[in-house]
């Protein structure tokens, strides 16, 4: 039983005609590398997408539930990898007490916004102040994790902005299926 839908599901963007990978690619192509907030948002999406960690590790549902949030002390960056130490997990109950590591590899051939190593390295250079600081901190307070409501609002905004891109991309590459995209995006 699902209580709520993801922002992509709410917007009807999860049919097989538009995959999560295409949504991420659309957001990556529109990332503004001169905007700190754009870099932070895209880095969070790339980390979540390629690691499959839960959103609570980057943005807690409530600020008093931030004990599982990634801090810079939980991140090791190398030239080829990003190592993340997760303090708990719901799926690996045996390791929930002691935590566990996961790793993201570099993707040097693709778009730089889709490379977890490049994005985390860039984000760290812009935001790091100390090891105890949340990796994805609130915009107004560096030592607080970004609240889930702010994270979800930003994701919804980015998905709405990508509607046009997806329609143009589908129209150019898949003209025969253009009516599906128009239906999917509500004919906007």
N, C-alpha and C positions, 0 to 999 in steps of 0.2 A: 504494500500500500504506500503510494507516494503522496506525501502531504502537500508538497509544493513543486512547482516546475522551475527548471533553470531559466535564466533570461532568454537563452536561445529558443527553448521550447515555447515560452510565452509568446515569442514573436513568430512562431511557426517556422523557424529556420533549422529544424532538425530532421526534415524529411531526407530520404536517401539522395535527393537531387542536390542538396547542399550539405556537405559533410562538416564535421567539427574542424577538420584540417583546413578546409577551404575558408571557413570563418576565421581561423587563426591566421591564415595566409593573407586574407583581406585586411585584417587589422595590422599585420606586420608591414604590408606595403604602404599603409597610411601612417606609420609611426613617424612622429616628428622628433628628430634627433637633437633639436635645439630646445625642446620642451622637457623639463625634468619630470613632470607628471606623466607625460606620454611615455617616457622611458621606463618609469616605475611601473606603470600599468602593464606595458608590454612584457617587461621582465617577469612580472608575477604570472601573467598568462602563459608564458613560455615554460616557466618552472612547473606550474600546475599541469600543463598539457603533457610535457615530456617525462615528468616524474610520476604522474598519476597520484600524487599526494593529495590529501584532503584540503579543502579550502581553509579549514580551521588552522592549518599550519602557517598560513600567510595572513589570514584575516579572521579573528575570532568573532563568534556571534555576539558576544558581550565582552567588554573590556576586563571584567573580573574573571573571564575564562581564557586568559592569554598565556597560561603556563605551557601550552604546547606550541606556541608561536615560534617560528624560526628566528634566531638572533644571529648577528654576524659571527658570534663565537661558535655557532653550529655549522658554519660554512667554511669549506676549504676550497680555494680556487687554485687550479693548476693551469698550465698552458692548454691542456686537452680535456680537462674534466672539471665538473663542479660536484663536490661531495657535500651532501646534506645530512646532518644528524637530526633525526626526528625523535623527540622525547617520548612519544607514545604513538600507538596505532590502534585502530579499532579492528583491523583485519588480522594482525599478527599478535594475538593476545599473549602468547608465550614471551614475546620480547617487549610487551608494553611497559613493564616495570623498568627495564634497563635501557630502552630506546634501541634504535637501529640506524644504520647508514644506508643511503641510496646514492647513486651517482648518475650524473647527466653528462653525456659525451658531447664534444664539440661537433658542429655541423658546418665546417668551413666552406663548403661548396654552395650552400644556399644563401638566402637573403640574411643579412646580418641580424635582423630582428628576430629571426627564427633560430638563432644559434644561442643556446643557453649559456655557453662559456663567455661569448662576447657580451651578451646582455648583462649577465651577472657581474662581469668585470667592469663594464661601464657604469652600472648602477652603484657598485661599491665605491668607485672613484668619485661619484657625485654625492653619496649619502652617508658613508661610513663615518662614525664619530667614536664608537667604542664597541667592544665585543658584546656587551649586554643589550645593545640597541636592537630592536626588531628590524629584520631585513626590510620589510615593507611597512615603514612607520607611517603614522598619521601625518597629513600635510602640515598640521599646525603644532604637533608635539613630537619631537624626534624619539622620545623614549616610550611612546605609546604605539601599540600596533594599530594598523588601519582598521577601523570598525567594519564589520561585514556589511552594514547598510551602505557605507561609502563605497566599498569595493563593488557591491552589486549595482549600485547606481552608475558608477563609472563604466562597468561592463555593459550595462544596458545602453548607455549613451554611445559607446563605441560600436556596438552591434547595429544600432539604428543608423549610424553614419556609414556603415559598410553596406547597407542595402543597395545603394546606388552602384557601388563598385561591383557587387555580385551580379546585379542585373546587367551591367555593361559587359562584364567578363563572360557571362553566360551567353549574352547576345552575340558577342564576337566569336566565341569558340563553339557555341552550341546553338546556332540559329534555329535548328529544327526543334529545339526544346524551349525556346524563348517563352512560350505561353505558360509553361510549368513554372518558370521563375517569376513571371508576372503574377501568377496565382499565388505562389508561395509568399511573395512580398506584398500581397494585397493590392496589386495593380497600381502602386504608388510610383 
